[in-house]
């Protein structure tokens, strides 16, 4: 199974518990909404899991990858989705390590209405993180450095 097949399997199964095993310790997430790169496996995992919840919330079945381009170390996956009547078109750009783990995950989204909708939904999801989970996240960020 190649790198991208592992990525697709996580989402098809709907079980993101294995996401940690697919992420490099020093994975970095580049959000279309946050200026600063989110560094470390814990933060990258949090953003990817939140995005999954957002795109698949309430049984939404509109998310689909419509085109993929691959090289040995990189994948570009174009996707479309609809959330609350807003059509979202985006690209996931993934850089893989030699070990087949995600080193960088960059998301680009268009048009502007889609960016606004994604920002609204992601803000809702991130704000729901419990204090306990925030502490675990901070601890995870610390532990990811070792």
PAVO-502286 format. One line per 3 residues: their letters; for each residue x, y, z of N, C-alpha, C. Coordinates in nm, 4 decimals. Example, Ala and Ser with C-alpha at 12.3 -4.5 7.8 and 13.67 -1.06 7.14 Angstrom:
<recs>
AS	1.3190/-0.5690/0.7800/1.2300/-0.4500/0.7800/1.3200/-0.3300/0.7800; 1.2850/-0.2250/0.7080/1.3670/-0.1060/0.7140/1.2900/0.0030/0.7870
</recs>
This chain:
<recs>
XXX	0.0850/-0.1183/0.0000/0.0000/0.0000/0.0000/0.0890/0.1239/0.0000; 0.0661/0.2145/-0.0953/0.1491/0.3348/-0.0999/0.1020/0.4379/0.0032; 0.1793/0.5443/0.0168/0.1506/0.6463/0.1178/0.0083/0.6997/0.1076
XXX	-0.0312/0.7385/-0.0105/-0.1610/0.8020/-0.0282/-0.2756/0.7036/-0.0043; -0.2539/0.5773/-0.0356/-0.3563/0.4761/-0.0088/-0.3816/0.4658/0.1418; -0.2768/0.4791/0.2218/-0.2928/0.4770/0.3679/-0.3778/0.5963/0.4124
XXX	-0.3526/0.7131/0.3533/-0.4277/0.8342/0.3845/-0.5762/0.8134/0.3509; -0.6023/0.7641/0.2310/-0.7404/0.7418/0.1887/-0.8107/0.6393/0.2784; -0.7392/0.5354/0.3171/-0.7989/0.4299/0.4011/-0.8443/0.4855/0.5355
XXX	-0.7648/0.5746/0.5944/-0.8044/0.6361/0.7218/-0.9416/0.7016/0.7092; -0.9600/0.7766/0.6025/-1.0840/0.8505/0.5843/-1.1997/0.7612/0.5420; -1.1718/0.6627/0.4595/-1.2775/0.5706/0.4186/-1.3296/0.4912/0.5375
XXX	-1.2383/0.4483/0.6245/-1.2779/0.3716/0.7428/-1.3435/0.4596/0.8485; -1.3143/0.5897/0.8432/-1.3694/0.6810/0.9438/-1.3055/0.6646/1.0798; -1.1930/0.5951/1.0843/-1.1229/0.5713/1.2108/-0.9891/0.6435/1.2071
XXX	-0.9831/0.7582/1.2729/-0.8611/0.8385/1.2680/-0.7639/0.8061/1.3817; -0.7903/0.6984/1.4557/-0.6995/0.6607/1.5643/-0.5601/0.6274/1.5129; -0.5510/0.5793/1.3900/-0.4214/0.5432/1.3334/-0.3493/0.6614/1.2685
XXX	-0.4119/0.7794/1.2727/-0.3508/0.8978/1.2122/-0.2132/0.9250/1.2722; -0.1998/0.9064/1.4026/-0.0712/0.9314/1.4699/0.0415/0.8506/1.4057; 0.0113/0.7278/1.3658/0.1133/0.6427/1.3043/0.1510/0.6874/1.1637
XXX	0.0649/0.7663/1.1014/0.0928/0.8154/0.9660/0.1678/0.9490/0.9684; 0.1665/1.0156/1.0837/0.2319/1.1466/1.0965/0.3731/1.1337/1.1520; 0.4655/1.2036/1.0921/0.6011/1.2138/1.1446/0.5970/1.2924/1.2755
XXX	0.6895/1.2666/1.3662/0.6955/1.3406/1.4933/0.6992/1.4913/1.4715; 0.7685/1.5321/1.3663/0.7856/1.6754/1.3397/0.6925/1.7240/1.2287; 0.5802/1.6567/1.2113/0.4850/1.6963/1.1072/0.4438/1.8418/1.1259
XXX	0.4212/1.9093/1.0149/0.3801/2.0498/1.0169/0.2540/2.0653/0.9336; 0.1563/2.1356/0.9902/0.0311/2.1613/0.9210/0.0252/2.3082/0.8814; -0.0017/2.3327/0.7530/-0.0164/2.4685/0.7009/-0.1637/2.4893/0.6687
XXX	-0.2267/2.5740/0.7458/-0.3694/2.5999/0.7326/-0.3946/2.7186/0.6409; -0.5053/2.7163/0.5670/-0.5398/2.8346/0.4884/-0.5945/2.9476/0.5771; -0.6149/2.9171/0.7047/-0.6785/3.0118/0.7957/-0.5858/3.0678/0.9021
XXX	-0.4753/2.9994/0.9267/-0.3834/3.0385/1.0335/-0.2494/3.0746/0.9705; -0.1986/3.1929/1.0020/-0.0752/3.2414/0.9406/0.0446/3.1532/0.9751; 0.0577/3.1193/1.1024/0.1750/3.0462/1.1501/0.1589/2.8954/1.1270
XXX	0.2616/2.8288/1.0747/0.2554/2.6831/1.0609/0.2348/2.6177/1.1984; 0.1541/2.5125/1.2000/0.1268/2.4387/1.3238/0.2217/2.3196/1.3273; 0.3188/2.3254/1.4171/0.4274/2.2285/1.4160/0.4081/2.1192/1.5195
XXX	0.4409/1.9970/1.4801/0.4355/1.8823/1.5688/0.3189/1.7904/1.5369; 0.3383/1.6644/1.5709/0.2376/1.5623/1.5424/0.1054/1.5916/1.6134; 0.1091/1.6390/1.7368/-0.0139/1.6619/1.8129/-0.1004/1.7708/1.7490
XXX	-0.0396/1.8834/1.7137/-0.1162/1.9913/1.6507/-0.1643/1.9524/1.5113; -0.0786/1.8892/1.4345/-0.1174/1.8469/1.3005/-0.2353/1.7504/1.3082; -0.2279/1.6575/1.4002/-0.3362/1.5611/1.4193/-0.4657/1.6316/1.4590
XXX	-0.4581/1.7277/1.5499/-0.5771/1.7991/1.5937/-0.6445/1.8696/1.4762; -0.5663/1.9376/1.3935/-0.6227/2.0092/1.2792/-0.6820/1.9130/1.1763; -0.6137/1.8031/1.1486/-0.6651/1.7080/1.0506/-0.7921/1.6388/1.1009
XXX	-0.7956/1.6043/1.2283/-0.9165/1.5424/1.2849/-1.0329/1.6416/1.2850; -1.0054/1.7676/1.3158/-1.1106/1.8696/1.3133/-1.1624/1.8897/1.1714; -1.0717/1.8911/1.0742/-1.1123/1.9063/0.9347/-1.2001/1.7884/0.8927
XXX	-1.1631/1.6688/0.9353/-1.2431/1.5509/0.9040/-1.3852/1.5675/0.9596; -1.3941/1.6084/1.0846/-1.5261/1.6288/1.1461/-1.6056/1.7341/1.0696; -1.5388/1.8406/1.0296/-1.6064/1.9488/0.9591/-1.6589/1.9010/0.8238
XXX	-1.5746/1.8350/0.7462/-1.6137/1.7946/0.6113/-1.7151/1.6800/0.6117; -1.7126/1.5965/0.7134/-1.8015/1.4807/0.7179/-1.9134/1.4954/0.8213; -1.9292/1.6144/0.8775/-2.0287/1.6371/0.9829/-2.1693/1.6027/0.9344
XXX	-2.2457/1.5471/1.0263/-2.3873/1.5166/1.0013/-2.4087/1.4319/0.8765; -2.3174/1.3412/0.8505/-2.3330/1.2502/0.7381/-2.3103/1.3130/0.6016; -2.2440/1.4269/0.5969/-2.2153/1.4921/0.4692/-2.1310/1.3983/0.3826
XXX	-2.1823/1.3624/0.2679/-2.1125/1.2687/0.1775/-2.0603/1.3387/0.0524; -2.0490/1.4717/0.0565/-2.0093/1.5445/-0.0638/-1.8584/1.5557/-0.0820; -1.7800/1.5308/0.0249/-1.6343/1.5436/0.0122/-1.5821/1.4340/-0.0800
XXX	-1.5056/1.4750/-0.1803/-1.4442/1.3777/-0.2698/-1.3147/1.4354/-0.3279; -1.2162/1.3482/-0.3424/-1.0953/1.3867/-0.4139/-1.1233/1.3683/-0.5626; -1.0991/1.4714/-0.6414/-1.1319/1.4674/-0.7841/-1.0095/1.4537/-0.8736
XXX	-0.8914/1.4781/-0.8180/-0.7678/1.4651/-0.8964/-0.6518/1.4462/-0.8005; -0.5566/1.3646/-0.8432/-0.4370/1.3408/-0.7614/-0.3137/1.3417/-0.8504; -0.2063/1.3992/-0.7969/-0.0766/1.3990/-0.8636/0.0246/1.3524/-0.7586
XXX	0.1077/1.2548/-0.7953/0.2009/1.1959/-0.6993/0.3435/1.1906/-0.7543; 0.4377/1.2049/-0.6622/0.5777/1.1740/-0.6897/0.6241/1.0887/-0.5722; 0.7514/1.0555/-0.5684/0.8006/0.9736/-0.4571/0.7811/1.0406/-0.3217
XXX	0.7977/1.1730/-0.3182/0.7952/1.2413/-0.1885/0.6782/1.3376/-0.1713; 0.5945/1.3528/-0.2728/0.4872/1.4521/-0.2644/0.3580/1.3998/-0.3264; 0.2469/1.4470/-0.2708/0.1149/1.4197/-0.3282/0.0363/1.5492/-0.3286
XXX	-0.0398/1.5696/-0.4364/-0.1310/1.6823/-0.4446/-0.2681/1.6232/-0.4719; -0.3627/1.6509/-0.3812/-0.4963/1.5947/-0.3938/-0.5974/1.7082/-0.3991; -0.6624/1.7240/-0.5129/-0.7650/1.8267/-0.5270/-0.8972/1.7685/-0.4777
XXX	-0.9716/1.8480/-0.4002/-1.0990/1.7994/-0.3472/-1.2104/1.9006/-0.3694; -1.3321/1.8492/-0.3631/-1.4505/1.9339/-0.3623/-1.5401/1.8860/-0.2488; -1.6213/1.9775/-0.2010/-1.7128/1.9477/-0.0918/-1.8176/2.0577/-0.0876
XXX	-1.9305/2.0274/-0.0274/-2.0316/2.1301/-0.0072/-2.0697/2.1315/0.1408; -2.0668/2.2493/0.1993/-2.1084/2.2667/0.3385/-2.2094/2.3799/0.3430; -2.3299/2.3466/0.3884/-2.4378/2.4445/0.4017/-2.4574/2.5262/0.2737
XXX	-2.4567/2.4576/0.1613/-2.4817/2.5225/0.0330/-2.3626/2.5941/-0.0287; -2.2499/2.5924/0.0378/-2.1286/2.6573/-0.0142/-2.0389/2.5507/-0.0771; -2.0079/2.5664/-0.2050/-1.9185/2.4741/-0.2737/-1.7742/2.5101/-0.2393
XXX	-1.7009/2.4110/-0.1925/-1.5610/2.4291/-0.1522/-1.4736/2.3519/-0.2501; -1.3716/2.4180/-0.3005/-1.2735/2.3556/-0.3875/-1.1384/2.3779/-0.3214; -1.0615/2.2712/-0.3049/-0.9336/2.2875/-0.2372/-0.8302/2.1870/-0.2811
XXX	-0.7128/2.2027/-0.2237/-0.6004/2.1160/-0.2547/-0.5286/2.0820/-0.1246; -0.5036/1.9532/-0.1052/-0.4165/1.9054/0.0025/-0.2822/1.8749/-0.0611; -0.1766/1.9355/-0.0086/-0.0410/1.9102/-0.0583/0.0349/1.8409/0.0543
XXX	0.0750/1.7186/0.0278/0.1369/1.6356/0.1319/0.2807/1.6043/0.0927; 0.3716/1.6283/0.1861/0.5126/1.5898/0.1687/0.5364/1.4691/0.2588; 0.5919/1.3627/0.2001/0.6153/1.2371/0.2713/0.7624/1.2216/0.3082
XXX	0.7881/1.1593/0.4221/0.9255/1.1238/0.4590/0.9638/0.9969/0.3829; 1.0907/0.9619/0.3893/1.1372/0.8377/0.3272/1.0711/0.7154/0.3908; 1.0248/0.7311/0.5148/0.9598/0.6211/0.5868/0.8096/0.6139/0.5574
XXX	0.7589/0.7033/0.4712/0.6176/0.7006/0.4350/0.5262/0.7713/0.5335; 0.5824/0.8621/0.6111/0.5019/0.9393/0.7063/0.4818/1.0809/0.6540; 0.3737/1.1433/0.6986/0.3451/1.2803/0.6565/0.4389/1.3757/0.7292
XXX	0.5172/1.4483/0.6520/0.6098/1.5473/0.7054/0.5452/1.6860/0.7043; 0.4753/1.7171/0.5959/0.4055/1.8452/0.5822/0.2685/1.8204/0.5211; 0.1711/1.8953/0.5694/0.0365/1.8880/0.5135/-0.0106/2.0311/0.4963
XXX	-0.0304/2.0710/0.3719/-0.0692/2.2084/0.3407/-0.2049/2.2068/0.2723; -0.2945/2.2949/0.3167/-0.4285/2.3031/0.2585/-0.4481/2.4405/0.1954; -0.5008/2.4389/0.0732/-0.5366/2.5617/0.0018/-0.6850/2.5485/-0.0321
XXX	-0.7623/2.6567/-0.0146/-0.9069/2.6530/-0.0395/-0.9488/2.7747/-0.1196; -1.0495/2.7555/-0.2045/-1.1099/2.8624/-0.2815/-1.2577/2.8334/-0.2951; -1.3413/2.9222/-0.3334/-1.3271/3.0670/-0.3403/-1.3372/3.1287/-0.2008
XXX	-1.3424/3.2610/-0.1956/-1.3430/3.3309/-0.0683/-1.4603/3.2892/0.0214; -1.5788/3.2678/-0.0375/-1.6946/3.2234/0.0408/-1.6661/3.0908/0.1100; -1.5938/3.0045/0.0408/-1.5580/2.8748/0.0974/-1.4621/2.8922/0.2144
XXX	-1.3657/2.9816/0.1997/-1.2709/3.0089/0.3083/-1.3461/3.0586/0.4313; -1.4401/3.1480/0.4113/-1.5186/3.2017/0.5227/-1.5982/3.0911/0.5925; -1.6593/2.9997/0.5144/-1.7382/2.8905/0.5724/-1.6477/2.7945/0.6494
XXX	-1.5335/2.7601/0.5925/-1.4403/2.6696/0.6599/-1.3897/2.7346/0.7890; -1.3599/2.8630/0.7851/-1.3141/2.9332/0.9051/-1.4212/2.9292/1.0141; -1.5451/2.9535/0.9764/-1.6564/2.9492/1.0721/-1.6672/2.8107/1.1369
XXX	-1.6669/2.7065/1.0551/-1.6847/2.5700/1.1054/-1.5643/2.5221/1.1861; -1.4437/2.5519/1.1403/-1.3238/2.5106/1.2153/-1.3164/2.5837/1.3480; -1.3524/2.7109/1.3503/-1.3520/2.7869/1.4757/-1.4468/2.7242/1.5768
XXX	-1.5641/2.6801/1.5296/-1.6598/2.6127/1.6182/-1.5995/2.4849/1.6760; -1.5378/2.4056/1.5916/-1.4802/2.2788/1.6371/-1.3651/2.2993/1.7348; -1.2757/2.3912/1.7025/-1.1593/2.4153/1.7886/-1.2042/2.4723/1.9237
XXX	-1.3072/2.5558/1.9236/-1.3542/2.6156/2.0495/-1.4170/2.5119/2.1422; -1.4592/2.3976/2.0879/-1.5227/2.2921/2.1692/-1.4223/2.2005/2.2383; -1.2957/2.2197/2.2120/-1.1952/2.1331/2.2745/-1.1955/2.1596/2.4250
XXX	-1.2083/2.0532/2.5006/-1.2156/2.0656/2.6464/-1.0815/2.1093/2.7044; -1.0865/2.1595/2.8263/-0.9640/2.2006/2.8960/-0.8706/2.0814/2.9111; -0.9267/1.9643/2.9410/-0.8457/1.8433/2.9562/-0.7748/1.8105/2.8248
XXX	-0.8500/1.8190/2.7135/-0.7891/1.7901/2.5840/-0.6837/1.8944/2.5474; -0.7063/2.0205/2.5858/-0.6061/2.1241/2.5598/-0.4772/2.0930/2.6353; -0.4906/2.0467/2.7603/-0.3719/2.0095/2.8380/-0.3015/1.8890/2.7759
XXX	-0.3803/1.7907/2.7305/-0.3220/1.6740/2.6632/-0.2500/1.7169/2.5355; -0.3110/1.8109/2.4646/-0.2510/1.8609/2.3415/-0.1174/1.9277/2.3712; -0.1130/2.0121/2.4746/0.0125/2.0779/2.5117/0.1161/1.9746/2.5528
XXX	0.0736/1.8742/2.6290/0.1664/1.7682/2.6702/0.2151/1.6926/2.5480; 0.1244/1.6670/2.4536/0.1607/1.5972/2.3296/0.2611/1.6748/2.2488; 0.2446/1.8054/2.2440/0.3387/1.8904/2.1703/0.4764/1.8777/2.2345
XXX	0.4801/1.8801/2.3666/0.6066/1.8659/2.4387/0.6683/1.7283/2.4111; 0.5862/1.6235/2.4203/0.6375/1.4872/2.4003/0.6792/1.4611/2.2567; 0.6138/1.5267/2.1599/0.6496/1.5101/2.0192/0.7922/1.5552/1.9902
XX	0.8465/1.6415/2.0753/0.9801/1.6931/2.0515/1.0878/1.5906/2.0831; 1.0523/1.4819/2.1467/1.1514/1.3802/2.1850/1.1415/1.2553/2.1023
</recs>
